[in-house]
Amino acid sequence: MDFRENPNAEPVELWEPEGATYYNGELIVQPQQRWTQQQKLELLDWHPMFTGKCPQCGASNDRDYTSRVHWDCECGWMDDSI
């Protein structure tokens, strides 16, 4: 009974500065993004993670997202962008 919230108490407003968000009551500062919104959308069109094909030679890749770390191709194309 001693630890009940006071029903008459004013609600606590959690102020969020730009670039930060509250998760479970803790303020988390978001890392700086190095990609613009346009660049992120373009990435969907060519990266093998999303297309399943090498952007250089067009070879198909397995889309095994759980274990895939590198998206390099046998033709020599290497993923240095992400």
N, C-alpha and C positions, 0 to 999 in steps of 0.2 A: 504494500500500500504506500510505502514511503517514496517509491520511485515512479509513481504515476506522473504522466505529463500534466501540467497545469492546463485545464481546458480554457482558462481565461487569458492565457499567454498570447502575445502577438506572434504571428508566424515569422520565422526567420527567413529573410530574403537572401538568397545566395547570388551574389553579384558575380558575373562572369566577364572577365576582361577579354578583349578580342584575341582570338587564338588559343583560348582555353575553354574547358568544359568541366562540369562537375559530374563525376561518376561515383555513385555510392557515397555521396557527401564529401568526396575528396576532389580538390581542384587539380585537374591534369592539364598541363600546358602541351598543346599540340606541337609536334616538330615542324620546322619550316619545310614547306613543300618546294622542291626544286622544279616541279613540272607545272605548267600552266594548265588550265582546263582544256584548252585546245590541244595541247600536246598529249594529254591523257586520252582524249577521244581518238586522236590519230593513232596512238599506240594500239588501240583495239583493232584497227584495220590491218596492221602489218605484223605484229609480234606473234611468233609461233605458239605462245601460251594461249592465245585467243583464236588464232586461225588454224592451228594444227599443221601449218606448212612453213617451210623455210622461206624467208623473204627473198633470198638470193637465187636459189635453184628450184624452189617449189616442191622439194621432197617432203613427203608426209612424215609427221612426228607422232609418236604415241602421246596421248594427252593424259599421262599419269601424273596428276597434280600433286599427289601426296608425297611422292619420292623424288620428283624432278627438281634439281637445284640449278643446273645449267641448261640452256637451250641452244647449245652450239650444234652445228651441222657438220656432216662429213665433207661437204663442199668447201669448208673453210670459214663459213660465216660464223661469227662468234657474238654472243649476246653480252655486250659491254654497256648496254643502255640502262639496265634495271638493277 
